[in-house]
Amino acid sequence: MLIILYGEDSYRRLQARRAIVAEFCAKHTPAGVSQVAALHSTEGELRSRVAASSLFSALRLIVIPDAFSVPFVATVAKDVVKHAATTLLVEG
């Protein structure tokens, strides 16, 4: 699944991100949530972080807060959408 948070109001985006993460943690384990800084990663690093499986949770939520600043996030997101156990939350 792919969740996109976009808009000029960064406060409301942050509120929405926190609500989504809190809902995920309430339904599943918080160990399944990870955040990746795309600005400080290469495409290979981002792919390996997204492809890595969690030892403690079957379902994963990966948050990329600076997703629209890096062009290769779109190609990585296309690969993630194929995995039913991974949800990608991109924000920009």
Secondary structure, 3 states (H helix, E strand, C coil): CEEEECCCCHHHHHHHHHHHHHHHHHHCCHHHEEECCHHHCCHHHHHHHHHCCCCCCCCEEEEECCHHHCCCHHHHHHHHCCCCCEEEEEEC
